[in-house]
Amino acid sequence: MNRHYSRLYGLAIESPFPLTGSRRTRSPESAADLVVEWQPEAHWSEGYWRLILPFTPPAGPAIADAADGSALISWPGHLEFVISPRRDHILILSGEAKLAVAPVVLVGLVLGYLLHLRGVLCLHGSVLARNGRAIGILGDSGAGKSTVATALIRNGATLVSDDLLAVSASEAGVCAEYGGAAVRLELATAKQLLERDATLVRMPRGNKLFWEVPSPGGVVATDPTPIPLSALYVLKPCTTAGGATIDSPSSSAQALQMLTAAWYPPGLLRLLTRERLEQLQKLAAKLPVSAIHYEKDWASLPNLVEILNR
């Protein structure tokens, strides 16, 4: 296989196939931070791995670790990812038919878990920037994060990352790493918000499409500098008619609860460690966290965009 190079969440990645939505780079002069390899399907040995979370069909993978520090994410009999003890290598075990699915899973849950193991705090959300100001849009699956992100992009915002918000710290404050440059959309959203000539790619799993957000040149030669975050907004769809309303939490404990619910990987809160919880507490103390209640329909979307652009 040819080798491909990209940058995601501050990592220089070398892989045997293009990574979905990644910011592609030229062949690096220095070694990659993460090397991805593939080999034909092989089943993991239960005697070698210690099961942390069992497989929960149809979507929830098995999570396991080993005495040498390796980690495993497995959809038994279909697709498996082995993360090395140093967190600098991922081995994909699958049949050739699953190679179409592997990049999508890799840049989502697998990379999110690897970042977690590397000590990076991740949240389930998108990051948009405008006029030097970046905001995080958080929420449960189906809350409308990608729809809102698309509406903001169409209104002039720049996509920093979709689906996974990786938090870092610098002299500039709390920052978000640049991540996926494609937005995952339902077909109805694409038809409603995008032009007919928009570049859309059907995801090999699920019913969503990738919208490849245009970027000048198409190639990122260097690692983008993490962008400072100014606020986090948690989407809360409701059935009340009318415009969107924004509510700030009444206490730091409520803000922490909102961020804990948005922790990434989604649905795997059992993996949330004390260290990550402490990071979430510090984040809730440093950044404004607000809930946005809105009726999930097209008529309320312009009002929601106006609120987020203030």
Secondary structure as UniProt FT lines:
FT   STRAND          4..8
FT   TURN            9..10
FT   STRAND          11..15
FT   TURN            20..21
FT   STRAND          23..24
FT   STRAND          34..40
FT   TURN            46..48
FT   STRAND          50..53
FT   TURN            57..59
FT   STRAND          62..65
FT   TURN            67..68
FT   STRAND          71..75
FT   TURN            76..78
FT   STRAND          79..83
FT   TURN            85..86
FT   STRAND          89..94
FT   HELIX           96..100
FT   HELIX           102..105
FT   HELIX           106..110
FT   HELIX           111..117
FT   TURN            118..119
FT   STRAND          121..130
FT   TURN            131..132
FT   STRAND          133..138
FT   TURN            141..142
FT   HELIX           145..154
FT   TURN            155..156
FT   STRAND          158..161
FT   STRAND          164..170
FT   TURN            171..172
FT   STRAND          173..176
FT   STRAND          182..185
FT   HELIX           187..193
FT   TURN            196..197
FT   STRAND          200..202
FT   STRAND          209..212
FT   TURN            216..217
FT   STRAND          227..238
FT   STRAND          245..247
FT   HELIX           252..261
FT   TURN            266..267
FT   HELIX           269..271
FT   HELIX           274..286
FT   STRAND          289..295
FT   HELIX           298..300
FT   HELIX           301..308
//
